[in-house]
Amino acid sequence: MDFGFNITRHQVNVMRLYINFMTVDHVVCATVASALEMHEVWYDPNGADYPMQWSELQQRLTWCDGLVYLMSPEAVHSAACQQALYIAQSMQKHVFPVIVKPHTTIPSSLQHIDQINLSNGVTAEAVQHLLNVIFQAERVSSPNLNRTLVSHAGNSVVLQDGSYLTPDNVELVIEEAAEALDLGEYAQAVTLLECVKASGLDLYFVDVNALLEEATVALEQEIYWQRAEREYAPIVALMKRERTRELGREAFRQFRKYFPDYDPQDLAAMCQFDSGLQIEWCRIPGGEVYVERLSQRITADSFRIAKYPITHAQFMQFIEADNGYANSVWWDFSPEARKWRSVHPAPLLNPEHTDDMPAVNICWYEAVAYCNWFSHETGIMITLPTETEWQLAAQGNSTRRYPWGDEYNETFCNTKECGIRQITSVKRYVRGASPYGVYDMAGNVWEWCANSEYDSIPEQPEITDKRVVKGGSFISSRRRAQCDFYFALNPECRYESIGFRVIVRD
């Protein structure tokens, strides 16, 4: 196709250009590649729909002088396209953003760069604009490390100064890689180490593979956090406005599937409040407790735990919701849970209990199903606490017998000695709170934990194993209300003395 370009081959130095695009834009890509024939152009015929191997991507981006990024709505939301862009920018390559479809949101990192608009077609004027931008970029030298590796083929690796990588100079490249890693220039470190590895040079004491793995993991994490930050920002904008908040909540639910550990503005709490599923949380810093039945000290990372056991009113929301208790999807976490649910289609909540009493007659399967439903509704990944987490929330980093101290006090909790003989409000015993302000962790109702009696974590035991319960109940002696005491019950047990509370891990 003849566009009548004004720039001729003798006016420019040939640049090596890598075209970053999605398969849906392959026709535009082929046209752009043809228009750039005066340069050395490469692109993957499959586009970013089928991401190439990490090592090949590194080699291609090391080889090129600039990245031509064909931006469409599909491309700017593609993890593979974003990864190539980020690595190219980290390597200080030229980036040429080309808009190929209308209504494309420009990534924030490219908004300050001159953009070429081909969304109305590949016109002569638009292509001329692209060539002019590339011509100007070619005249500006990009900063590089002193001896950056620029290409390799087989065992021949060429340095920036034109020399070859040899046993006599490999230590300089390793030094640059170590410096890049130390400075957080992970893409540069990966590039250098990939080339050292490709050279086949034997280093007896330096583990190049270990260095490369460290740099690669760091780069992948950096890309992960950058993408999380980029995707998070528009959700915040939706959540701030009442009219678009519901759209924001749904977007946040989807976001949390991919980025469960990124929520700097605590949108999870906003989603929870908006949905009417309010739970007060107490933050528990990480710590260590002695688990007596295992005869060992176990560490737990920081988390948030519900200030109170799940109440009658809160569990009723699960029962009454259109997509709640009756929805089979919440019970699909195990064949045993599905089987139990098919035999027990109705809950056993006592209608005479007040809203602020703990939900009781709850089996372990029901407690986990509630967590699954709540997580979906709010975008918060909530679970039952492990025994270690429960005990840490109850006693803190100490060996106190009860949440309030070592001495039993019947006015601080609801146990057998109190003579009440029934459950009470979860807010009744203010002075019985734990060091972190968590209520009702001694007496009133036993609380299910995630793990079995055979281990301290929930992932390992079989789903049918007995599950740990903690805290004692209104019919338990004060000994059973001590922080380190545990009991184990079959997961299908439902009693008036058993409830649960939930946590959110940081």
C-alpha positions in Angstrom: 0.0 0.0 0.0 1.5 3.3 -1.0 1.0 6.1 1.5 3.2 8.6 -0.1 5.7 8.9 2.7 8.0 11.9 2.9 10.6 10.1 4.9 12.9 7.9 2.8 15.4 5.2 3.8 18.5 7.4 3.4 17.0 9.9 5.9 16.7 7.5 8.8 18.7 4.9 10.6 16.9 1.5 10.7 15.2 0.8 14.1 14.3 -2.6 15.3 10.6 -2.4 16.2 8.5 -5.0 18.1 4.7 -4.7 17.6 2.6 -5.5 20.6 -1.0 -6.3 19.7 -4.0 -8.6 20.2 -5.1 -11.1 17.5 -8.4 -9.2 16.9 -6.2 -6.4 15.6 -4.1 -8.5 13.3 -5.2 -6.8 10.1 -4.2 -3.4 11.4 -0.9 -5.0 12.6 -0.1 -6.3 9.2 -0.8 -2.9 7.6 1.3 -1.1 10.2 4.1 -3.5 9.7 4.0 -3.0 6.0 4.0 0.8 6.5 7.2 0.4 8.7 9.0 -1.7 6.1 11.9 0.8 6.1 12.7 -0.4 9.6 13.3 -3.9 10.9 10.0 -5.1 12.3 9.0 -8.2 14.2 5.6 -9.3 15.7 4.2 -12.6 16.9 1.6 -13.8 14.3 -0.5 -15.1 17.2 -0.6 -11.7 18.9 -0.8 -11.6 22.7 -3.7 -14.0 22.9 -1.1 -16.8 23.2 1.7 -15.3 25.3 5.2 -16.4 24.3 7.6 -18.0 26.7 9.1 -15.6 29.2 12.7 -16.1 27.9 11.6 -15.4 24.3 9.7 -12.3 25.4 12.9 -11.1 27.2 15.0 -11.8 24.1 12.6 -10.0 21.8 12.4 -6.9 24.0 16.2 -7.0 24.4 16.6 -7.1 20.6 14.3 -4.2 19.8 14.9 -0.5 20.0 11.2 0.4 20.4 7.8 -1.1 21.1 4.9 -0.2 18.9 1.9 -0.8 21.1 -1.4 -1.2 19.1 -4.0 -0.1 21.6 -7.5 -1.4 21.5 -9.9 -2.1 24.5 -8.8 -5.7 24.2 -5.1 -4.9 24.2 -5.1 -2.4 27.2 -6.9 -5.1 29.3 -4.5 -7.9 28.2 -2.1 -9.0 30.9 0.3 -10.2 28.2 0.3 -6.8 26.4 0.7 -5.0 29.7 3.6 -7.2 30.7 5.4 -6.5 27.4 4.8 -2.7 27.8 6.0 -2.7 31.4 9.2 -4.6 30.6 9.9 -2.4 27.6 9.5 0.7 29.8 11.7 -0.9 32.5 14.4 -1.5 29.9 14.1 2.2 28.8 13.0 1.3 25.3 11.1 3.7 23.2 7.3 3.1 23.3 5.1 4.2 20.4 1.4 4.1 21.5 -0.9 3.6 18.5 -4.7 3.8 19.0 -6.4 1.4 16.7 -10.0 1.4 18.0 -12.3 4.1 19.3 -13.1 4.3 23.0 -9.7 2.9 24.1 -8.6 4.0 27.5 -5.0 5.1 27.4 -2.8 3.6 30.2 -1.7 6.3 32.6 2.0 5.5 31.9 1.5 6.5 28.2 -0.8 9.5 28.6 2.1 11.9 28.4 3.5 10.3 25.2 2.5 11.5 21.7 -0.1 9.0 20.6 -0.8 8.1 17.0 -4.5 7.7 16.2 -5.4 5.0 13.7 -8.9 4.4 15.1 -10.5 6.0 12.0 -8.4 4.0 9.6 -4.8 3.6 8.5 -4.6 6.8 6.6 -1.5 8.4 5.0 -1.6 11.2 7.5 -1.7 8.9 10.5 1.1 6.7 9.2 3.2 9.7 8.4 2.7 10.8 12.0 3.9 7.4 13.3 7.0 7.6 11.1 7.8 11.1 12.2 7.6 10.1 15.9 9.8 7.1 15.3 12.3 9.3 13.3 12.4 11.8 16.3 12.9 8.9 18.8 15.7 7.5 16.7 17.6 10.7 17.1 17.4 10.6 20.9 19.7 8.1 22.6 18.2 6.0 25.3 20.1 5.7 28.6 21.5 2.3 29.2 23.8 0.5 31.7 27.4 0.7 30.7 27.7 -2.7 29.0 24.1 -3.7 28.5 23.7 -7.0 26.5 22.1 -6.2 23.2 21.7 -9.5 21.4 22.6 -13.1 21.4 22.4 -16.0 19.0 23.4 -19.4 20.1 26.5 -19.0 22.3 27.5 -15.6 20.9 26.4 -12.7 23.1 27.2 -9.2 22.0 27.7 -6.4 24.5 26.8 -2.7 24.0 30.4 -1.8 23.2 30.5 -4.5 20.4 32.7 -7.0 22.3 31.6 -10.6 23.0 30.7 -12.0 26.3 33.7 -14.2 27.5 35.0 -15.7 30.7 37.2 -12.6 31.0 34.3 -10.1 31.1 31.4 -12.1 32.4 32.0 -10.8 36.0 31.2 -7.2 34.7 27.8 -8.3 33.4 27.1 -10.2 36.7 28.0 -7.1 38.6 25.6 -5.0 36.5 22.9 -7.6 37.0 23.4 -7.5 40.8 23.4 -3.7 40.7 20.2 -3.7 38.7 18.6 -6.1 41.1 19.6 -4.0 44.1 18.2 -0.8 42.4 14.9 -2.5 41.7 15.5 -2.5 37.9 14.3 -6.1 37.7 13.7 -6.2 33.9 17.2 -5.1 33.3 18.5 -7.7 35.7 16.5 -10.5 34.0 17.8 -9.4 30.6 21.4 -9.5 31.7 21.1 -12.8 33.4 19.1 -14.4 30.5 22.0 -13.5 28.2 24.6 -14.9 30.6 22.7 -18.1 30.8 22.3 -18.3 27.0 26.1 -17.8 26.6 26.7 -21.2 28.1 29.6 -19.9 30.1 30.3 -22.1 33.2 30.5 -20.2 36.5 31.6 -22.6 39.3 30.5 -20.5 42.3 27.9 -18.1 41.0 24.4 -19.7 40.6 23.1 -17.8 37.6 19.8 -19.8 37.7 19.2 -18.7 41.3 19.9 -15.1 40.5 17.7 -15.3 37.4 14.9 -16.8 39.4 15.1 -14.1 42.1 15.0 -11.4 39.5 12.2 -13.0 37.5 10.0 -13.4 40.6 10.6 -9.8 41.6 9.7 -8.6 38.1 6.5 -10.7 38.0 5.5 -9.3 41.4 6.2 -5.7 40.3 4.1 -6.3 37.2 1.3 -7.8 39.3 1.2 -4.8 41.7 1.4 -2.3 38.8 -1.6 -4.0 37.1 -3.5 -4.2 40.4 -3.0 -0.5 41.0 -4.1 0.4 37.4 -7.3 -1.8 37.6 -8.1 -0.6 41.1 -8.2 3.1 40.4 -11.4 3.2 38.1 -13.2 1.0 40.6 -12.5 3.5 43.4 -14.0 6.2 41.1 -17.2 4.1 40.7 -17.4 3.4 44.4 -17.2 7.1 45.4 -20.4 8.0 43.6 -23.8 6.7 44.7 -25.1 6.3 41.1 -22.3 4.0 40.0 -21.6 2.3 43.4 -23.4 -0.9 42.5 -21.3 -1.2 39.3 -18.3 -0.5 41.4 -19.2 -3.3 43.9 -19.6 -5.8 41.0 -16.3 -4.7 39.5 -14.6 -5.1 42.9 -15.9 -8.6 43.3 -14.4 -9.6 40.0 -11.2 -7.7 40.8 -10.7 -9.6 44.1 -10.7 -12.9 42.2 -7.4 -11.8 40.6 -6.0 -9.5 43.3 -7.3 -10.7 46.6 -4.5 -9.0 48.6 -4.8 -5.4 47.1 -7.3 -3.0 48.7 -5.5 0.1 49.9 -8.7 2.2 50.3 -10.6 -0.7 52.0 -13.3 -1.0 49.4 -14.2 -4.3 50.9 -15.5 -2.5 54.0 -17.5 -0.2 51.8 -19.0 -3.1 49.9 -19.9 -4.8 53.1 -21.6 -1.6 54.5 -23.5 -1.0 51.3 -24.8 -4.6 51.1 -26.3 -4.4 54.6 -24.0 -7.2 55.8 -22.3 -5.1 58.5 -19.6 -6.9 60.6 -17.4 -5.0 63.1 -13.8 -6.1 62.8 -10.9 -6.2 65.2 -7.5 -6.2 63.8 -5.1 -8.8 65.2 -1.4 -8.3 64.6 0.6 -11.3 63.7 1.9 -13.3 66.7 2.7 -16.7 68.2 0.7 -18.8 70.6 1.3 -22.1 72.4 -1.2 -24.7 71.2 -1.3 -27.2 74.1 -2.8 -30.2 72.3 0.1 -30.0 69.7 2.7 -29.1 72.3 4.2 -26.5 70.1 4.2 -22.7 69.5 2.5 -21.7 66.2 2.8 -18.4 64.4 -0.1 -16.6 62.6 0.1 -13.7 60.3 -2.0 -10.6 60.9 -5.8 -10.7 60.2 -9.1 -9.2 61.1 -11.6 -11.1 63.2 -15.3 -10.4 63.8 -15.8 -8.5 67.0 -18.8 -10.8 67.9 -19.9 -14.3 66.9 -22.1 -14.3 63.8 -25.5 -13.3 65.2 -29.0 -14.7 64.6 -29.8 -11.6 62.5 -26.7 -12.0 60.3 -27.3 -15.7 59.7 -31.0 -14.9 58.9 -29.8 -12.7 56.0 -28.1 -15.8 54.6 -31.2 -17.8 55.0 -33.6 -15.2 53.5 -31.4 -14.1 50.6 -32.6 -15.2 47.1 -29.1 -16.5 46.4 -28.3 -17.5 50.0 -28.8 -20.7 52.0 -30.9 -22.4 49.3 -28.2 -21.9 46.6 -26.3 -25.1 46.0 -23.2 -23.3 44.9 -22.2 -22.4 48.4 -22.1 -26.0 49.4 -19.9 -27.2 46.5 -16.7 -27.0 48.5 -16.9 -30.8 49.2 -19.0 -33.8 48.3 -19.7 -34.3 52.0 -21.1 -30.8 52.3 -23.4 -31.4 49.3 -24.5 -34.7 50.7 -25.2 -33.2 54.1 -27.2 -30.3 52.5 -29.3 -32.7 50.5 -30.4 -34.5 53.7 -30.8 -31.3 55.7 -32.5 -28.8 53.5 -33.6 -26.5 56.3 -31.7 -24.6 59.0 -32.4 -25.0 62.7 -32.3 -21.4 63.9 -34.6 -20.8 66.9 -37.2 -18.1 65.9 -37.5 -17.0 69.5 -33.9 -15.9 69.7 -33.3 -12.1 69.4 -31.2 -10.5 66.7 -28.2 -9.9 68.9 -27.9 -13.5 70.1 -25.3 -15.7 68.5 -26.5 -17.9 65.6 -26.7 -21.5 67.0 -27.5 -25.0 65.8 -25.0 -24.3 63.1 -22.9 -27.2 61.8 -19.4 -26.8 60.3 -20.7 -27.2 56.7 -23.3 -24.4 57.3 -20.6 -22.1 58.7 -18.4 -22.6 55.6 -21.3 -22.1 53.3 -22.1 -18.8 55.0 -18.4 -17.7 54.5 -18.7 -18.6 50.8 -21.9 -16.6 50.4 -20.6 -13.6 52.4 -17.4 -13.5 50.3 -19.4 -13.4 47.1 -21.7 -10.7 48.3 -19.1 -8.3 49.6 -16.0 -9.0 47.7 -14.2 -9.9 51.0 -12.6 -13.3 51.2 -13.7 -14.4 54.6 -13.2 -17.8 56.3 -13.4 -19.5 59.6 -10.4 -18.9 61.8 -7.9 -21.6 62.4 -7.4 -22.7 66.0 -4.2 -20.7 66.2 -5.8 -17.5 64.9 -8.8 -17.9 67.2 -6.5 -18.4 70.2 -4.3 -15.4 69.2 -7.4 -13.2 69.0 -8.5 -14.4 72.5 -5.3 -14.1 74.5 -2.9 -12.1 72.4 0.9 -12.8 72.7 0.5 -14.1 76.2 -0.4 -17.2 78.1 -3.4 -15.8 80.0 -6.1 -18.3 80.8 -9.1 -16.2 79.8 -9.4 -13.3 77.4 -9.4 -10.8 80.3 -6.6 -12.4 82.4 -5.7 -15.4 84.5 -8.5 -15.2 87.1 -12.0 -16.5 86.3 -14.8 -14.0 86.8 -18.4 -15.1 86.3 -19.5 -11.6 85.6 -17.2 -11.5 82.5 -18.7 -14.4 80.6 -21.6 -16.9 80.3 -20.5 -20.3 81.5 -22.2 -23.0 83.6 -21.1 -21.4 86.8 -23.2 -18.3 86.0 -26.4 -20.3 86.2 -28.0 -18.5 83.2 -28.5 -21.8 81.3 -29.1 -20.2 77.9 -27.4 -18.0 75.3 -27.1 -14.3 75.9 -26.5 -11.2 73.7 -23.1 -11.2 72.1 -22.6 -7.6 73.4 -23.4 -8.3 77.0 -19.9 -8.9 78.5 -18.0 -5.8 77.9 -15.4 -6.5 80.6 -14.8 -10.0 79.2 -13.3 -8.7 75.9 -9.9 -10.0 74.7 -6.8 -7.7 74.5 -7.8 -6.7 71.0 -11.4 -5.9 72.0 -13.0 -9.2 70.7 -16.2 -10.1 72.6 -17.7 -13.4 73.7 -14.6 -15.6 73.3 -15.2 -17.3 76.6 -18.6 -19.0 77.2 -21.9 -18.4 75.5 -21.3 -20.6 72.5 -18.6 -22.9 71.1 -17.1 -21.5 67.9 -16.1 -23.6 64.9 -12.5 -23.4 63.6 -11.4 -24.2 60.1 -8.9 -27.0 61.0 -9.3 -30.5 62.2 -8.2 -32.0 65.5 -5.2 -33.6 63.7 -3.6 -30.4 62.5 -3.4 -26.6 62.9 -4.2 -25.6 59.3 -7.3 -26.1 57.3 -5.8 -27.3 54.0 -4.4 -30.7 55.1 -7.1 -32.7 57.0 -9.9 -34.6 55.3 -13.2 -32.8 55.1 -14.8 -35.5 57.3 -12.4 -35.2 60.2 -13.6 -33.8 63.4 -13.3 -30.0 63.6 -11.9 -28.0 66.4 -14.3 -25.8 68.5 -13.1 -23.2 70.9 -14.4 -21.0 73.8 -16.8 -23.2 75.7 -20.5 -22.4 76.0 -23.3 -21.5 78.5 -23.4 -25.2 79.6 -19.6 -25.6 79.8 -17.5 -25.4 82.9 -15.1 -22.5 83.2 -12.1 -24.8 82.4 -13.5 -25.3 78.9 -13.8 -21.5 78.5 -10.1 -21.1 78.8 -8.2 -19.8 75.8 -6.1 -22.9 75.3 -8.9 -25.5 75.7 -10.3 -27.2 72.6 -12.9 -29.7 71.8 -13.5 -31.6 68.5 -16.8 -32.4 66.9 -18.0 -34.1 63.7 -18.6 -31.4 61.1 -22.3 -32.3 60.8 -23.0 -31.6 64.5 -25.7 -29.0 65.2 -26.3 -28.0 68.9 -27.9 -25.1 70.7 -24.4 -24.4 72.2 -22.4 -24.1 68.9 -22.0 -21.0 66.7 -19.1 -19.4 64.8 -17.3 -16.2 63.9 -15.3 -15.2 60.8 -12.0 -13.7 59.9 -10.4 -11.8 57.0 -6.7 -12.4 56.4 -4.5 -9.5 55.5 
